[in-house]
Amino acid sequence: MLSTYKYLIAAIIGVVYSASLLGAGWKAHEWYTGYQENKMNEVKAQIKQANQDVISSIAKSFEDQKVLLDESSKDYGEKLRNITSTKTIYKNVCLDEDAVQVLKDYKLKSSTDRGFQNDKK
């Protein structure tokens, strides 16, 4: 009879030991699966952040170009208004010596301002 109890106790210990190993294996599987899902979520978050950074840099570049375009068109309009003259322009008008000298000085100053050297006066 003692031997029957030994086998029964051994069987119970075996079942408990097997169940604990099975439970530990199941728990390890859950931990590993959770680790994989966590890593996948981190990668997705990094990709999403990278996409948002690219989109925001493109939008910022677009806004900067828009501001520059608005400023340049504003400057162009002001230049046109500054150039506008009310004087009448005539064709084949004879200029006196003072007017010819003023035009020569203006031409010389303009060419030197743009970097051209002109020895003729």
ABEGO torsion letter per residue (X at the ends): XAAAAAAAAAAAAAAAAAAAAAAAAAAAAAAAAAAAAAAAAAAAAAAAAAAAAAAAAAAAAAAAAAAAAAAAAAAAAAAAAAABBABBBBBGBBBBAAAAAAAAAAAAAAAAAAGBBBABX
